[in-house]
Amino acid sequence: MPAFKLTLPVLALVLLPAAAAAGGKYGTTARLTSASTSSVVKLLETGFADCRAQLPKAYRYDCYRSVYRRARQRIRGSEDYAAADQALALVQKTLEQAVAQNADPAKPRIRQGLTRYRAIQETALPAVKARTDAALQEAETLLLRASGRRQSHYVRIARAVGSNKLLLRTALRFLGWRLGFA
C-alpha cells in the first residue's frame, strides 16, 4: 500500500503536463469546429451586450476589452483560428490603449463578478467610441476575407463583431443626439 501512495502523486506529476499540452479550457488546440466557433460567437455577443446593460458608460470600454481578451483565449494558439485571433487582438489592443490613455483617476475601479474595470474620462467617450468602432470595422473586414474551410467559421465571428459594431454605433448616435451633435 505505501508504494501506491507514492505512485499516485508521481503519476499526477507526469500526466498533468501532458494533459495541459493536449489542450484545455483556453483552446490551445482549438480546432476549426462549430462548437469552438459558437463558443467565441456567444461570448462576443453576450459579453458585449452585458457590458452595455450592466455597467455605466465610463466603464464599458474596459469591459469590452475583457470580452475580446476572453474570446481570444478560447482560440489562441490554434493554427485554424490564427487570423481570427489577430482580428480580435486588434480590437482588444485598441481598447487597452484607449482605456490606458483616457483612464479617469477620479473614479474607482468597479467590480462585476470577479473582474474589476477602470473608468475612462467622460470627455473622452466620443473619441474612444470612434476608435473602437474603427477597430471593430477593421476586424470585421479581416474576418470576412477568410477563404477555404475557415470561411464559414470566420463569417460567423465577423457577424458577432458586426453586431458589436452596430450596438456601439447605436450608442454613438444616441450620445450625439443627447449632446446635440446629431
Contacts in CASP RR format, 6 or more apart in sequence:
PFRMAT RR
TARGET T0000
AUTHOR 0000-0000-0000
METHOD contacts of the structure
MODEL  1
MPAFKLTLPVLALVLLPAAAAAGGKYGTTARLTSASTSSVVKLLETGFAD
CRAQLPKAYRYDCYRSVYRRARQRIRGSEDYAAADQALALVQKTLEQAVA
QNADPAKPRIRQGLTRYRAIQETALPAVKARTDAALQEAETLLLRASGRR
QSHYVRIARAVGSNKLLLRTALRFLGWRLGFA
21 28 0 8 1.000
22 29 0 8 1.000
23 29 0 8 1.000
26 73 0 8 1.000
26 74 0 8 1.000
26 76 0 8 1.000
27 36 0 8 1.000
27 73 0 8 1.000
27 74 0 8 1.000
27 75 0 8 1.000
27 76 0 8 1.000
27 77 0 8 1.000
27 78 0 8 1.000
28 76 0 8 1.000
28 77 0 8 1.000
28 78 0 8 1.000
29 77 0 8 1.000
29 78 0 8 1.000
30 36 0 8 1.000
30 74 0 8 1.000
30 75 0 8 1.000
30 77 0 8 1.000
30 78 0 8 1.000
30 80 0 8 1.000
30 81 0 8 1.000
31 78 0 8 1.000
31 80 0 8 1.000
32 78 0 8 1.000
32 80 0 8 1.000
32 81 0 8 1.000
32 149 0 8 1.000
32 150 0 8 1.000
32 153 0 8 1.000
34 153 0 8 1.000
36 74 0 8 1.000
36 75 0 8 1.000
36 78 0 8 1.000
36 81 0 8 1.000
36 153 0 8 1.000
37 153 0 8 1.000
37 156 0 8 1.000
37 157 0 8 1.000
38 156 0 8 1.000
39 74 0 8 1.000
40 71 0 8 1.000
40 74 0 8 1.000
40 75 0 8 1.000
40 84 0 8 1.000
40 157 0 8 1.000
40 160 0 8 1.000
41 156 0 8 1.000
41 157 0 8 1.000
41 159 0 8 1.000
41 160 0 8 1.000
43 67 0 8 1.000
43 70 0 8 1.000
43 71 0 8 1.000
43 74 0 8 1.000
44 67 0 8 1.000
44 68 0 8 1.000
44 71 0 8 1.000
44 157 0 8 1.000
44 160 0 8 1.000
44 161 0 8 1.000
44 163 0 8 1.000
44 164 0 8 1.000
45 160 0 8 1.000
45 163 0 8 1.000
45 164 0 8 1.000
47 63 0 8 1.000
47 67 0 8 1.000
48 64 0 8 1.000
48 67 0 8 1.000
48 163 0 8 1.000
48 164 0 8 1.000
48 167 0 8 1.000
49 167 0 8 1.000
50 63 0 8 1.000
51 60 0 8 1.000
51 63 0 8 1.000
51 64 0 8 1.000
51 67 0 8 1.000
52 60 0 8 1.000
52 167 0 8 1.000
52 171 0 8 1.000
54 112 0 8 1.000
55 63 0 8 1.000
55 110 0 8 1.000
55 112 0 8 1.000
55 117 0 8 1.000
56 110 0 8 1.000
56 119 0 8 1.000
57 122 0 8 1.000
57 125 0 8 1.000
57 171 0 8 1.000
58 104 0 8 1.000
58 107 0 8 1.000
58 119 0 8 1.000
58 120 0 8 1.000
58 121 0 8 1.000
58 122 0 8 1.000
58 125 0 8 1.000
59 110 0 8 1.000
59 117 0 8 1.000
59 118 0 8 1.000
59 119 0 8 1.000
61 95 0 8 1.000
61 98 0 8 1.000
61 99 0 8 1.000
61 120 0 8 1.000
61 128 0 8 1.000
61 132 0 8 1.000
62 95 0 8 1.000
62 99 0 8 1.000
62 117 0 8 1.000
62 118 0 8 1.000
62 119 0 8 1.000
62 120 0 8 1.000
63 112 0 8 1.000
63 115 0 8 1.000
63 117 0 8 1.000
64 91 0 8 1.000
64 95 0 8 1.000
64 132 0 8 1.000
64 164 0 8 1.000
65 92 0 8 1.000
65 95 0 8 1.000
65 96 0 8 1.000
65 99 0 8 1.000
66 115 0 8 1.000
66 117 0 8 1.000
68 88 0 8 1.000
68 89 0 8 1.000
68 91 0 8 1.000
68 92 0 8 1.000
68 95 0 8 1.000
69 92 0 8 1.000
71 88 0 8 1.000
72 85 0 8 1.000
72 88 0 8 1.000
72 89 0 8 1.000
72 92 0 8 1.000
75 81 0 8 1.000
75 84 0 8 1.000
75 85 0 8 1.000
75 88 0 8 1.000
76 85 0 8 1.000
77 85 0 8 1.000
78 85 0 8 1.000
80 150 0 8 1.000
81 153 0 8 1.000
83 142 0 8 1.000
83 143 0 8 1.000
83 146 0 8 1.000
83 150 0 8 1.000
83 154 0 8 1.000
84 143 0 8 1.000
84 146 0 8 1.000
84 150 0 8 1.000
84 153 0 8 1.000
84 154 0 8 1.000
84 157 0 8 1.000
86 142 0 8 1.000
87 138 0 8 1.000
87 139 0 8 1.000
87 140 0 8 1.000
87 142 0 8 1.000
87 143 0 8 1.000
87 157 0 8 1.000
87 161 0 8 1.000
88 139 0 8 1.000
88 157 0 8 1.000
88 161 0 8 1.000
90 135 0 8 1.000
90 138 0 8 1.000
90 139 0 8 1.000
90 142 0 8 1.000
91 132 0 8 1.000
91 135 0 8 1.000
91 136 0 8 1.000
91 139 0 8 1.000
91 161 0 8 1.000
94 131 0 8 1.000
94 132 0 8 1.000
94 134 0 8 1.000
94 135 0 8 1.000
95 132 0 8 1.000
95 135 0 8 1.000
98 120 0 8 1.000
98 124 0 8 1.000
98 128 0 8 1.000
98 131 0 8 1.000
98 132 0 8 1.000
99 118 0 8 1.000
99 120 0 8 1.000
99 128 0 8 1.000
102 120 0 8 1.000
102 121 0 8 1.000
102 124 0 8 1.000
102 127 0 8 1.000
102 128 0 8 1.000
103 118 0 8 1.000
103 119 0 8 1.000
103 120 0 8 1.000
103 121 0 8 1.000
104 118 0 8 1.000
104 119 0 8 1.000
104 120 0 8 1.000
104 121 0 8 1.000
104 122 0 8 1.000
107 118 0 8 1.000
107 119 0 8 1.000
109 116 0 8 1.000
109 117 0 8 1.000
109 118 0 8 1.000
109 119 0 8 1.000
110 116 0 8 1.000
110 117 0 8 1.000
110 119 0 8 1.000
111 117 0 8 1.000
120 128 0 8 1.000
125 175 0 8 1.000
126 172 0 8 1.000
126 175 0 8 1.000
126 176 0 8 1.000
126 179 0 8 1.000
129 168 0 8 1.000
129 171 0 8 1.000
129 172 0 8 1.000
129 175 0 8 1.000
130 172 0 8 1.000
132 168 0 8 1.000
133 165 0 8 1.000
133 168 0 8 1.000
133 169 0 8 1.000
133 172 0 8 1.000
136 161 0 8 1.000
136 162 0 8 1.000
136 164 0 8 1.000
136 165 0 8 1.000
136 168 0 8 1.000
137 165 0 8 1.000
139 158 0 8 1.000
139 161 0 8 1.000
140 158 0 8 1.000
140 161 0 8 1.000
140 162 0 8 1.000
140 165 0 8 1.000
143 154 0 8 1.000
143 155 0 8 1.000
143 157 0 8 1.000
143 158 0 8 1.000
143 161 0 8 1.000
144 154 0 8 1.000
144 155 0 8 1.000
144 158 0 8 1.000
146 153 0 8 1.000
146 154 0 8 1.000
146 155 0 8 1.000
173 182 0 8 1.000
176 182 0 8 1.000
END
